[in-house]
Amino acid sequence: MPPQRQLLEIAGTRNSIQITDDNSRTLIDPVTGVAFHSASGALAETRHVYLHNSGVEERLAQGVSTDVLEVGLGTGLGMLLTVDEAVGGNAPLDYHALELDLLPVGVLRALKLQTGLKTSAVCESYLDWYESTLFAAGQGSYCWKYNEHVTVTIHHHDAREFQFSKAGCFDAIYFDPFAPAVNEELWAEEFLGRMRALMREGGHLVTYCVSRRVKNALKASGFEINCIPGPVGGKREVMRAIRRA
Ligand SMILES: C[S@@+](CC[C@H](N)C(=O)[O-])C[C@H]1O[C@@H](n2cnc3c(N)ncnc32)[C@H](O)[C@@H]1O
């Protein structure tokens, strides 16, 4: 029998909070089973698959200036952990995230995202800005500046249609849409090729999915692919795809 994880209802929304195995929280649609993170640990998965495997954690710890793009901002957990590392390492960070559906701020607060951070003021500052500036605005690109070195731009757009003005500028892409069965077009060769064009040579696109179809699409769009071990207690393998010359 699969383990039963605790679910907490959130009034007025379709998603419930799921308590994952490392005690961190994620969102899950109890009807479809579509979740924002792995049930084996939302925090552990995000740290391992995105911050660690992309090399971003190490760069920021060494104070190296870093440009990150996230496809699927969702709860903001990946972004907040990255900002937290940049603040800790005193490293310049330019973070961009694409998101189609912004979650209500009450849902974000219920997730207790500050729990995984060393500097909890990062989360408070973000949620205040999110509530006052981002959530009420329509589609567009909005900038949150945590300090003079750390900038986050949220593109409230459909990733399939959004065009970045600059190419070849990202050191890492956190590729985190829902699974291919839900977000099919984002896992297709055409979209992955656009992601590759946005990256610097040697840049890493990291994701949780290692299905044969995704491996083939990544290879066809020109990436070198590497299946590497997943987080402890989570998926056996996850993906690191590298943009070579
Ligand atoms: C797995 S969740 C992302 C989890 C997130 N990285 C986090 O740390 O919470 C997938 C996200 O992709 C977003 N998404 C799905 N299709 C999209 C699209 N076409 N354009 C932009 N965002 C999309 C969803 O709204 C959802 O928030």
The ligand as an SDF file (V2000), in Angstrom:
LIG
                    3D

 27 29  0  0  0  0  0  0  0  0999 V2000
    5.2000   21.5420  -10.8710 C   0  0  0  0  0  0  0  0  0  0  0  0
    4.5340   23.1510  -10.7190 S   0  0  0  0  0  0  0  0  0  0  0  0
    5.9560   24.1410  -10.4010 C   0  0  0  0  0  0  0  0  0  0  0  0
    6.4540   24.0440   -8.9890 C   0  0  0  0  0  0  0  0  0  0  0  0
    7.3850   25.1630   -8.6420 C   0  0  0  0  0  0  0  0  0  0  0  0
    8.6500   25.0900   -9.3300 N   0  0  0  0  0  0  0  0  0  0  0  0
    7.5390   25.3300   -7.1490 C   0  0  0  0  0  0  0  0  0  0  0  0
    8.6920   25.3820   -6.6460 O   0  0  0  0  0  0  0  0  0  0  0  0
    6.5190   25.4270   -6.4960 O   0  0  0  0  0  0  0  0  0  0  0  0
    4.2360   23.5520  -12.4260 C   0  0  0  0  0  0  0  0  0  0  0  0
    3.8790   24.9980  -12.6710 C   0  0  0  0  0  0  0  0  0  0  0  0
    3.9050   25.2410  -14.0800 O   0  0  0  0  0  0  0  0  0  0  0  0
    2.9080   26.1890  -14.3790 C   0  0  0  0  0  0  0  0  0  0  0  0
    2.5780   26.1120  -15.8070 N   0  0  0  0  0  0  0  0  0  0  0  0
    1.9250   25.1180  -16.4580 C   0  0  0  0  0  0  0  0  0  0  0  0
    1.7920   25.4070  -17.7620 N   0  0  0  0  0  0  0  0  0  0  0  0
    2.3850   26.6080  -17.9540 C   0  0  0  0  0  0  0  0  0  0  0  0
    2.5720   27.4410  -19.0910 C   0  0  0  0  0  0  0  0  0  0  0  0
    2.1260   27.0880  -20.2950 N   0  0  0  0  0  0  0  0  0  0  0  0
    3.2100   28.6080  -18.9240 N   0  0  0  0  0  0  0  0  0  0  0  0
    3.6770   28.9890  -17.7110 C   0  0  0  0  0  0  0  0  0  0  0  0
    3.5270   28.2330  -16.5900 N   0  0  0  0  0  0  0  0  0  0  0  0
    2.8890   27.0700  -16.7020 C   0  0  0  0  0  0  0  0  0  0  0  0
    1.7500   25.7490  -13.4890 C   0  0  0  0  0  0  0  0  0  0  0  0
    0.7960   26.7840  -13.3360 O   0  0  0  0  0  0  0  0  0  0  0  0
    2.4750   25.3770  -12.2100 C   0  0  0  0  0  0  0  0  0  0  0  0
    2.5420   26.4680  -11.3310 O   0  0  0  0  0  0  0  0  0  0  0  0
  1  2  1  0
  2  3  1  0
  2 10  1  0
  3  4  1  0
  4  5  1  0
  5  6  1  0
  5  7  1  0
  7  8  2  0
  7  9  1  0
 10 11  1  0
 11 12  1  0
 11 26  1  0
 12 13  1  0
 13 14  1  0
 13 24  1  0
 14 15  1  0
 14 23  1  0
 15 16  2  0
 16 17  1  0
 17 18  1  0
 17 23  2  0
 18 19  1  0
 18 20  2  0
 20 21  1  0
 21 22  2  0
 22 23  1  0
 24 25  1  0
 24 26  1  0
 26 27  1  0
M  CHG  2   2   1   9  -1
M  END
$$$$
